[in-house]
Amino acid sequence: MKKIILLAALFVVSFSAQAQIPDGSTAPDFTATDLNGVEWNLYDILDSGKSVILDVSATWCGPCWSYHNAGNLETVWTTYGPDGTDEMFVFMIEGDAATTIADLEGTGGNTLGDWTEGIEYPIIDSDAIASAYQISYYPTLFLVCPDKTVTEIGQASVAEFYTGHGDCPAWISGMNNVAAGSYAGTGSVTCGEDAVITPKLTIQNLGELNLTSCTVAMSVDGVATESVDWTGDLATTEQEDVTFSDITVSSSAELTFAITLPNGEADDSEANNVLVEVLGSQRAGVEVTFSITTDFWPEEISWELKDDMGTVLFSNADEGALTCDETYTQVYTLEDGRCYTMSVSDSYGDGILNGPINPASHSCGTPNGMESMAMGAISISSDQGILHDAI
């Protein structure tokens, strides 16, 4: 079966964006039941002081299967999980809505094997969780710290996972401790134009006392704009959004939030009181790298990069005739504040293949040294992060 990956990506060079939920965001909570019928709540685990690894995979995904069988996550579970030092937790999330429990157990028609064999950590079949974390490629691995911040950690080693766990922000500290959790504003800036947004900051109580008040100040491009005296009642680890008045900003705006006076007192941990949200890069130009690995049918694949005037700047024509199982990379230097459209298509209409297929049905001989496996992939990235990544 071919996996559909038809891409039309619109992006503004001055807008800092990523395909997945941005690093440092508040992890979306979930309550879900694993394959053994046990119900889990993410925030309950985090509130106990543990960090959580989320492995979002698909049963048909070759790189997912390879990493799964490497055993890193099982080692994390046995060493640092509930039966080890009890510092960390691991979930596998099967994120493709089209797959089934039978696929996870290795008996379905859309799987590379039995994903449950030898695995002790919970496996959850949920495309809803994958959607909440804005998954655009498999496998995507996140580390969620006890303060509920999420970071994409990738296919890490056991040591790297434990280092990431150790790098998590200090947990409950002091009596009066309020943290700037994440930016939660609404409204977006597109194509270099000014736009009206509603800034919001998620605050979190990381002190032992209930948080009943604090002051949250916002500045735009270094100019003090508004200060909100928040009142409420947050128990330890609870969160709430502080909403500011609507403002008009440019695509290069930088918002800075600073929190002071939790419960009218000095903060016991000032390291987590400031958050900066950069809406634009404010640079003269941005270098963007596009990479594509073809599947068994390269003659069906095409791509174009257009500017906001509709002019084609780069395309597959620049590479000549494409060959199968080949990686093509183009580097674009784009102007700050302008809008660009990147489109990738498959003329047959069924997308780029990543996975097993009958080799008799295509003309490519031995892709990647494996007659029945194609490794098709698409990636768009810059030094701002991953803009799109899919397999």
FIFILUM-257233 format. One record per residue (C-alpha): x, y, z; residue number from 1; residue in one letter. Coordinates in steps of 0.5 Angstrom, whole numbers, padded with zeros to 4 digits, always signed. Example, Ala and Ser with C-alpha at 12.3 -4.5 7.8 and 13.67 -1.06 7.14 Angstrom:
REM residues 2
[site [+0025, -0009, +0016], 1, "a"]
[site [+0027, -0002, +0014], 2, "s"]
//
This chain:
REM residues 391
[site [+0000, +0000, +0000], 1, "m"]
[site [+0003, +0007, -0001], 2, "k"]
[site [+0002, +0012, +0004], 3, "k"]
[site [-0001, +0019, +0002], 4, "i"]
[site [+0004, +0025, +0003], 5, "i"]
[site [+0001, +0030, -0001], 6, "l"]
[site [+0004, +0037, +0001], 7, "l"]
[site [+0003, +0044, +0000], 8, "a"]
[site [+0006, +0048, +0005], 9, "a"]
[site [+0005, +0056, +0006], 10, "l"]
[site [+0010, +0059, +0010], 11, "f"]
[site [+0013, +0066, +0012], 12, "v"]
[site [+0020, +0067, +0013], 13, "v"]
[site [+0020, +0071, +0019], 14, "s"]
[site [+0015, +0067, +0022], 15, "f"]
[site [+0018, +0062, +0027], 16, "s"]
[site [+0014, +0055, +0026], 17, "a"]
[site [+0015, +0048, +0027], 18, "q"]
[site [+0011, +0042, +0024], 19, "a"]
[site [+0010, +0039, +0031], 20, "q"]
[site [+0008, +0042, +0038], 21, "i"]
[site [+0013, +0047, +0039], 22, "p"]
[site [+0019, +0045, +0044], 23, "d"]
[site [+0017, +0049, +0051], 24, "g"]
[site [+0010, +0048, +0050], 25, "s"]
[site [+0005, +0045, +0055], 26, "t"]
[site [+0004, +0038, +0053], 27, "a"]
[site [-0003, +0037, +0052], 28, "p"]
[site [-0006, +0032, +0057], 29, "d"]
[site [-0010, +0026, +0055], 30, "f"]
[site [-0013, +0020, +0059], 31, "t"]
[site [-0013, +0013, +0055], 32, "a"]
[site [-0013, +0006, +0056], 33, "t"]
[site [-0008, +0001, +0054], 34, "d"]
[site [-0008, -0005, +0050], 35, "l"]
[site [-0008, -0009, +0057], 36, "n"]
[site [-0015, -0005, +0059], 37, "g"]
[site [-0011, +0000, +0064], 38, "v"]
[site [-0013, +0007, +0064], 39, "e"]
[site [-0007, +0012, +0064], 40, "w"]
[site [-0008, +0020, +0065], 41, "n"]
[site [-0001, +0024, +0063], 42, "l"]
[site [-0002, +0029, +0068], 43, "y"]
[site [-0003, +0025, +0074], 44, "d"]
[site [+0004, +0021, +0072], 45, "i"]
[site [+0007, +0028, +0071], 46, "l"]
[site [+0004, +0031, +0078], 47, "d"]
[site [+0008, +0025, +0081], 48, "s"]
[site [+0015, +0028, +0079], 49, "g"]
[site [+0016, +0023, +0073], 50, "k"]
[site [+0018, +0025, +0066], 51, "s"]
[site [+0015, +0022, +0061], 52, "v"]
[site [+0017, +0019, +0054], 53, "i"]
[site [+0012, +0019, +0048], 54, "l"]
[site [+0014, +0015, +0042], 55, "d"]
[site [+0009, +0016, +0037], 56, "v"]
[site [+0009, +0011, +0031], 57, "s"]
[site [+0005, +0007, +0026], 58, "a"]
[site [+0005, +0000, +0025], 59, "t"]
[site [+0007, +0000, +0018], 60, "w"]
[site [+0013, +0005, +0019], 61, "c"]
[site [+0020, +0002, +0017], 62, "g"]
[site [+0024, +0007, +0022], 63, "p"]
[site [+0019, +0006, +0027], 64, "c"]
[site [+0020, -0002, +0027], 65, "w"]
[site [+0027, -0001, +0027], 66, "s"]
[site [+0028, +0004, +0033], 67, "y"]
[site [+0022, +0000, +0037], 68, "h"]
[site [+0027, -0007, +0036], 69, "n"]
[site [+0033, -0003, +0038], 70, "a"]
[site [+0030, -0004, +0045], 71, "g"]
[site [+0032, +0003, +0048], 72, "n"]
[site [+0025, +0005, +0051], 73, "l"]
[site [+0025, -0002, +0054], 74, "e"]
[site [+0031, -0001, +0057], 75, "t"]
[site [+0029, +0006, +0060], 76, "v"]
[site [+0023, +0003, +0063], 77, "w"]
[site [+0026, -0003, +0066], 78, "t"]
[site [+0032, +0002, +0069], 79, "t"]
[site [+0028, +0008, +0070], 80, "y"]
[site [+0021, +0006, +0070], 81, "g"]
[site [+0016, +0004, +0076], 82, "p"]
[site [+0020, -0003, +0077], 83, "d"]
[site [+0027, +0001, +0077], 84, "g"]
[site [+0029, +0008, +0080], 85, "t"]
[site [+0021, +0010, +0079], 86, "d"]
[site [+0024, +0017, +0075], 87, "e"]
[site [+0021, +0016, +0068], 88, "m"]
[site [+0015, +0013, +0065], 89, "f"]
[site [+0014, +0011, +0057], 90, "v"]
[site [+0008, +0010, +0053], 91, "f"]
[site [+0008, +0008, +0046], 92, "m"]
[site [+0002, +0011, +0042], 93, "i"]
[site [+0000, +0008, +0035], 94, "e"]
[site [-0002, +0015, +0032], 95, "g"]
[site [-0005, +0012, +0025], 96, "d"]
[site [-0012, +0012, +0025], 97, "a"]
[site [-0012, +0007, +0019], 98, "a"]
[site [-0009, +0002, +0023], 99, "t"]
[site [-0012, -0003, +0028], 100, "t"]
[site [-0010, -0007, +0035], 101, "i"]
[site [-0009, -0013, +0030], 102, "a"]
[site [-0004, -0009, +0027], 103, "d"]
[site [+0000, -0008, +0033], 104, "l"]
[site [-0001, -0015, +0035], 105, "e"]
[site [+0002, -0017, +0028], 106, "g"]
[site [-0004, -0021, +0025], 107, "t"]
[site [-0006, -0015, +0021], 108, "g"]
[site [-0005, -0013, +0014], 109, "g"]
[site [-0002, -0006, +0015], 110, "n"]
[site [+0004, -0008, +0020], 111, "t"]
[site [+0011, -0010, +0020], 112, "l"]
[site [+0011, -0015, +0026], 113, "g"]
[site [+0008, -0016, +0033], 114, "d"]
[site [+0009, -0009, +0037], 115, "w"]
[site [+0007, -0012, +0043], 116, "t"]
[site [+0012, -0018, +0044], 117, "e"]
[site [+0017, -0017, +0050], 118, "g"]
[site [+0015, -0010, +0051], 119, "i"]
[site [+0013, -0008, +0058], 120, "e"]
[site [+0011, -0001, +0058], 121, "y"]
[site [+0004, +0001, +0056], 122, "p"]
[site [+0002, +0001, +0049], 123, "i"]
[site [-0004, +0006, +0047], 124, "i"]
[site [-0008, +0006, +0040], 125, "d"]
[site [-0010, +0013, +0039], 126, "s"]
[site [-0010, +0018, +0033], 127, "d"]
[site [-0013, +0023, +0038], 128, "a"]
[site [-0007, +0024, +0042], 129, "i"]
[site [-0002, +0024, +0035], 130, "a"]
[site [-0007, +0030, +0033], 131, "s"]
[site [-0006, +0033, +0040], 132, "a"]
[site [+0001, +0033, +0039], 133, "y"]
[site [+0001, +0035, +0032], 134, "q"]
[site [+0005, +0029, +0029], 135, "i"]
[site [+0007, +0030, +0022], 136, "s"]
[site [+0012, +0024, +0021], 137, "y"]
[site [+0013, +0017, +0025], 138, "y"]
[site [+0017, +0016, +0029], 139, "p"]
[site [+0016, +0022, +0033], 140, "t"]
[site [+0019, +0022, +0040], 141, "l"]
[site [+0017, +0027, +0046], 142, "f"]
[site [+0020, +0028, +0053], 143, "l"]
[site [+0015, +0031, +0057], 144, "v"]
[site [+0018, +0034, +0064], 145, "c"]
[site [+0014, +0034, +0070], 146, "p"]
[site [+0013, +0042, +0069], 147, "d"]
[site [+0009, +0039, +0063], 148, "k"]
[site [+0013, +0042, +0058], 149, "t"]
[site [+0014, +0038, +0052], 150, "v"]
[site [+0021, +0037, +0048], 151, "t"]
[site [+0022, +0033, +0041], 152, "e"]
[site [+0028, +0029, +0043], 153, "i"]
[site [+0028, +0024, +0037], 154, "g"]
[site [+0031, +0017, +0037], 155, "q"]
[site [+0035, +0018, +0043], 156, "a"]
[site [+0040, +0013, +0046], 157, "s"]
[site [+0038, +0011, +0054], 158, "v"]
[site [+0043, +0016, +0056], 159, "a"]
[site [+0041, +0021, +0052], 160, "e"]
[site [+0034, +0020, +0055], 161, "f"]
[site [+0036, +0020, +0062], 162, "y"]
[site [+0040, +0026, +0061], 163, "t"]
[site [+0034, +0030, +0058], 164, "g"]
[site [+0030, +0028, +0064], 165, "h"]
[site [+0036, +0031, +0069], 166, "g"]
[site [+0035, +0037, +0065], 167, "d"]
[site [+0028, +0038, +0066], 168, "c"]
[site [+0027, +0044, +0070], 169, "p"]
[site [+0027, +0044, +0078], 170, "a"]
[site [+0020, +0041, +0080], 171, "w"]
[site [+0016, +0044, +0086], 172, "i"]
[site [+0021, +0049, +0089], 173, "s"]
[site [+0019, +0054, +0095], 174, "g"]
[site [+0013, +0056, +0098], 175, "m"]
[site [+0011, +0062, +0093], 176, "n"]
[site [+0013, +0060, +0086], 177, "n"]
[site [+0010, +0062, +0080], 178, "v"]
[site [+0012, +0060, +0073], 179, "a"]
[site [+0011, +0062, +0066], 180, "a"]
[site [+0009, +0056, +0062], 181, "g"]
[site [+0008, +0057, +0055], 182, "s"]
[site [+0005, +0062, +0050], 183, "y"]
[site [-0002, +0061, +0049], 184, "a"]
[site [-0004, +0067, +0045], 185, "g"]
[site [-0009, +0067, +0039], 186, "t"]
[site [-0009, +0070, +0032], 187, "g"]
[site [-0003, +0069, +0027], 188, "s"]
[site [+0001, +0073, +0023], 189, "v"]
[site [+0002, +0071, +0016], 190, "t"]
[site [+0006, +0074, +0010], 191, "c"]
[site [+0009, +0080, +0013], 192, "g"]
[site [+0003, +0083, +0014], 193, "e"]
[site [+0001, +0087, +0021], 194, "d"]
[site [-0005, +0083, +0025], 195, "a"]
[site [-0009, +0083, +0031], 196, "v"]
[site [-0007, +0078, +0036], 197, "i"]
[site [-0010, +0076, +0043], 198, "t"]
[site [-0004, +0075, +0047], 199, "p"]
[site [-0004, +0069, +0053], 200, "k"]
[site [+0001, +0067, +0058], 201, "l"]
[site [+0000, +0060, +0061], 202, "t"]
[site [+0002, +0061, +0068], 203, "i"]
[site [+0003, +0055, +0073], 204, "q"]
[site [+0004, +0054, +0081], 205, "n"]
[site [+0010, +0051, +0082], 206, "l"]
[site [+0010, +0053, +0090], 207, "g"]
[site [+0008, +0049, +0096], 208, "e"]
[site [+0002, +0054, +0097], 209, "l"]
[site [-0004, +0055, +0093], 210, "n"]
[site [-0003, +0061, +0088], 211, "l"]
[site [-0008, +0066, +0089], 212, "t"]
[site [-0005, +0072, +0086], 213, "s"]
[site [+0001, +0075, +0082], 214, "c"]
[site [+0003, +0080, +0077], 215, "t"]
[site [+0004, +0079, +0069], 216, "v"]
[site [+0007, +0084, +0065], 217, "a"]
[site [+0008, +0084, +0057], 218, "m"]
[site [+0012, +0088, +0053], 219, "s"]
[site [+0013, +0088, +0045], 220, "v"]
[site [+0019, +0089, +0042], 221, "d"]
[site [+0022, +0092, +0049], 222, "g"]
[site [+0017, +0097, +0050], 223, "v"]
[site [+0012, +0096, +0056], 224, "a"]
[site [+0005, +0095, +0054], 225, "t"]
[site [+0001, +0092, +0059], 226, "e"]
[site [+0001, +0089, +0066], 227, "s"]
[site [-0005, +0084, +0069], 228, "v"]
[site [-0006, +0083, +0076], 229, "d"]
[site [-0008, +0076, +0076], 230, "w"]
[site [-0012, +0073, +0082], 231, "t"]
[site [-0015, +0066, +0083], 232, "g"]
[site [-0014, +0060, +0087], 233, "d"]
[site [-0009, +0055, +0084], 234, "l"]
[site [-0006, +0049, +0087], 235, "a"]
[site [+0001, +0046, +0086], 236, "t"]
[site [+0002, +0044, +0079], 237, "t"]
[site [-0005, +0047, +0077], 238, "e"]
[site [-0005, +0052, +0071], 239, "q"]
[site [-0009, +0058, +0068], 240, "e"]
[site [-0008, +0063, +0062], 241, "d"]
[site [-0007, +0070, +0063], 242, "v"]
[site [-0011, +0074, +0058], 243, "t"]
[site [-0008, +0081, +0055], 244, "f"]
[site [-0012, +0086, +0051], 245, "s"]
[site [-0012, +0085, +0043], 246, "d"]
[site [-0006, +0088, +0040], 247, "i"]
[site [-0004, +0090, +0033], 248, "t"]
[site [+0003, +0087, +0031], 249, "v"]
[site [+0008, +0086, +0026], 250, "s"]
[site [+0011, +0079, +0023], 251, "s"]
[site [+0017, +0081, +0027], 252, "s"]
[site [+0015, +0082, +0034], 253, "a"]
[site [+0018, +0080, +0040], 254, "e"]
[site [+0013, +0079, +0046], 255, "l"]
[site [+0016, +0078, +0053], 256, "t"]
[site [+0012, +0076, +0059], 257, "f"]
[site [+0015, +0077, +0066], 258, "a"]
[site [+0012, +0075, +0072], 259, "i"]
[site [+0013, +0078, +0079], 260, "t"]
[site [+0010, +0077, +0086], 261, "l"]
[site [+0007, +0071, +0087], 262, "p"]
[site [+0002, +0071, +0093], 263, "n"]
[site [+0005, +0078, +0094], 264, "g"]
[site [+0011, +0075, +0096], 265, "e"]
[site [+0018, +0075, +0093], 266, "a"]
[site [+0019, +0069, +0088], 267, "d"]
[site [+0022, +0063, +0091], 268, "d"]
[site [+0025, +0061, +0084], 269, "s"]
[site [+0026, +0067, +0079], 270, "e"]
[site [+0029, +0063, +0074], 271, "a"]
[site [+0022, +0061, +0071], 272, "n"]
[site [+0019, +0068, +0071], 273, "n"]
[site [+0020, +0070, +0064], 274, "v"]
[site [+0018, +0068, +0057], 275, "l"]
[site [+0020, +0071, +0050], 276, "v"]
[site [+0015, +0069, +0044], 277, "e"]
[site [+0019, +0071, +0038], 278, "v"]
[site [+0014, +0072, +0032], 279, "l"]
[site [+0019, +0073, +0027], 280, "g"]
[site [+0026, +0072, +0026], 281, "s"]
[site [+0028, +0080, +0024], 282, "q"]
[site [+0034, +0078, +0019], 283, "r"]
[site [+0035, +0080, +0013], 284, "a"]
[site [+0035, +0073, +0010], 285, "g"]
[site [+0033, +0066, +0012], 286, "v"]
[site [+0036, +0059, +0009], 287, "e"]
[site [+0031, +0054, +0008], 288, "v"]
[site [+0033, +0047, +0006], 289, "t"]
[site [+0029, +0042, +0002], 290, "f"]
[site [+0030, +0035, +0002], 291, "s"]
[site [+0026, +0029, -0001], 292, "i"]
[site [+0028, +0022, -0002], 293, "t"]
[site [+0024, +0018, -0008], 294, "t"]
[site [+0020, +0012, -0008], 295, "d"]
[site [+0020, +0006, -0013], 296, "f"]
[site [+0016, +0011, -0018], 297, "w"]
[site [+0020, +0018, -0018], 298, "p"]
[site [+0017, +0019, -0025], 299, "e"]
[site [+0011, +0021, -0021], 300, "e"]
[site [+0014, +0026, -0016], 301, "i"]
[site [+0015, +0034, -0017], 302, "s"]
[site [+0016, +0040, -0013], 303, "w"]
[site [+0016, +0047, -0014], 304, "e"]
[site [+0017, +0053, -0009], 305, "l"]
[site [+0014, +0060, -0011], 306, "k"]
[site [+0014, +0067, -0008], 307, "d"]
[site [+0008, +0071, -0006], 308, "d"]
[site [+0008, +0073, -0014], 309, "m"]
[site [+0007, +0066, -0016], 310, "g"]
[site [+0014, +0066, -0019], 311, "t"]
[site [+0017, +0059, -0019], 312, "v"]
[site [+0024, +0060, -0016], 313, "l"]
[site [+0026, +0052, -0015], 314, "f"]
[site [+0023, +0046, -0018], 315, "s"]
[site [+0024, +0038, -0019], 316, "n"]
[site [+0026, +0041, -0026], 317, "a"]
[site [+0033, +0043, -0023], 318, "d"]
[site [+0035, +0036, -0022], 319, "e"]
[site [+0033, +0033, -0029], 320, "g"]
[site [+0030, +0026, -0029], 321, "a"]
[site [+0029, +0023, -0022], 322, "l"]
[site [+0032, +0016, -0020], 323, "t"]
[site [+0029, +0012, -0015], 324, "c"]
[site [+0031, +0011, -0008], 325, "d"]
[site [+0035, +0017, -0009], 326, "e"]
[site [+0036, +0023, -0004], 327, "t"]
[site [+0035, +0030, -0007], 328, "y"]
[site [+0037, +0037, -0003], 329, "t"]
[site [+0036, +0044, -0005], 330, "q"]
[site [+0038, +0050, -0001], 331, "v"]
[site [+0034, +0056, -0001], 332, "y"]
[site [+0036, +0063, +0001], 333, "t"]
[site [+0029, +0067, +0002], 334, "l"]
[site [+0028, +0074, +0004], 335, "e"]
[site [+0025, +0076, +0011], 336, "d"]
[site [+0018, +0078, +0011], 337, "g"]
[site [+0015, +0075, +0005], 338, "r"]
[site [+0011, +0069, +0004], 339, "c"]
[site [+0013, +0063, +0000], 340, "y"]
[site [+0009, +0056, -0002], 341, "t"]
[site [+0012, +0050, -0003], 342, "m"]
[site [+0008, +0044, -0006], 343, "s"]
[site [+0010, +0037, -0007], 344, "v"]
[site [+0006, +0032, -0011], 345, "s"]
[site [+0005, +0025, -0014], 346, "d"]
[site [+0002, +0025, -0021], 347, "s"]
[site [-0001, +0018, -0019], 348, "y"]
[site [-0005, +0021, -0013], 349, "g"]
[site [-0003, +0016, -0008], 350, "d"]
[site [+0003, +0019, -0005], 351, "g"]
[site [+0010, +0017, -0003], 352, "i"]
[site [+0012, +0010, -0001], 353, "l"]
[site [+0015, +0009, +0006], 354, "n"]
[site [+0015, +0002, +0007], 355, "g"]
[site [+0014, -0005, +0004], 356, "p"]
[site [+0011, -0007, -0003], 357, "i"]
[site [+0012, -0012, -0008], 358, "n"]
[site [+0018, -0011, -0012], 359, "p"]
[site [+0015, -0014, -0018], 360, "a"]
[site [+0010, -0008, -0019], 361, "s"]
[site [+0016, -0003, -0020], 362, "h"]
[site [+0022, -0002, -0024], 363, "s"]
[site [+0027, +0000, -0018], 364, "c"]
[site [+0032, -0006, -0017], 365, "g"]
[site [+0035, -0006, -0010], 366, "t"]
[site [+0033, +0001, -0006], 367, "p"]
[site [+0037, +0002, +0000], 368, "n"]
[site [+0040, -0005, -0001], 369, "g"]
[site [+0033, -0008, +0001], 370, "m"]
[site [+0028, -0011, -0005], 371, "e"]
[site [+0022, -0010, -0002], 372, "s"]
[site [+0023, -0003, +0002], 373, "m"]
[site [+0022, +0004, +0000], 374, "a"]
[site [+0025, +0010, +0004], 375, "m"]
[site [+0021, +0016, +0001], 376, "g"]
[site [+0021, +0022, +0006], 377, "a"]
[site [+0020, +0029, +0005], 378, "i"]
[site [+0024, +0035, +0010], 379, "s"]
[site [+0024, +0042, +0010], 380, "i"]
[site [+0028, +0046, +0015], 381, "s"]
[site [+0032, +0052, +0017], 382, "s"]
[site [+0036, +0054, +0023], 383, "d"]
[site [+0029, +0056, +0026], 384, "q"]
[site [+0027, +0049, +0027], 385, "g"]
[site [+0023, +0043, +0023], 386, "i"]
[site [+0018, +0047, +0018], 387, "l"]
[site [+0016, +0040, +0015], 388, "h"]
[site [+0018, +0033, +0016], 389, "d"]
[site [+0014, +0027, +0014], 390, "a"]
[site [+0015, +0019, +0012], 391, "i"]
//
